[in-house]
Amino acid sequence: MVFGMLVFSACDEIKGPYEEDAVVPPGDRKVLLEDFTGHQCGNCPTAAREAAKLDSVYEGRVIVVGTHVSFFADTNKTGKYTYNFKTEVGNQLDRDYEIENAGLPKGMINRKKYNNQYLLNYGDWSSALVNELKTAPDVNIAIDNAFDEGTRELTVQVDVQYVKRGKPNQYLVVYLVENNLVNWQKDYARPVGQQDIPDYVHHHVLRGTLNGNYGQQLSPTEILAGRTVRKTVKATLNPAYKAENCSVVAFVFEDNGIDANRKPNKPVLQAEEKKVIE
């Protein structure tokens, strides 16, 4: 991708309150919204539209990643849905959080539990998001991208500035995402007979990770508030990816091991995004 037993599950359609008028304080807090989706999930476009609304309402403070997972993202031989959107890191998250068993669409907000659940229906995204936006960040992130159009080598420099004292269990993850991918998608919001869309525009598509599925440790020792840790990663973009449509998403999480339900307890502290080519 970048650089390089059948489980039956429902395709959920859940509606809930939308908090577009919610008041959140100004600040540097940015929130990671992971939209778990699949091109054969007919309710997933509605969830994608909810993510787009939230991105618009809280402009610049919501970092959306569309991760194609489960059998809803499988390809087939019918001439439709032949494009493989899946990634190694998406498959890892699917296994670790049991997303396929939960059904699609689902999402996570900063990989934290809301109402005792990691995987949320899209009707709950707004409330969970507002809760996170009201909190002050532990770190701030700055991304600097350099892309060589000849070699297609991408160099990403990420500066993590500590607002609070940093811990050894904090990790940096760097993703590549792509917008404006035109391909098949099922959409149950469309009339019967028109639900298989050949020219659907997919946004925020996770293409892969640049530094491992769960990233890299920022420091083996504690870091004083006010200090900055710089990490640099390099990758060669797949020729099929349009660099002008790609962005780098970086986020810092705290690795607290496994919770009582055997799920990863890895809350995201801060996220950032920057286009590969400005």
Summary of the structure (lengths in Angstrom):
residues: 278
radius of gyration: 18.3
end to end distance: 23.4
largest distance: 59.7
contacts: 895
relative contact order: 0.21
helix: 17%
strand: 36%
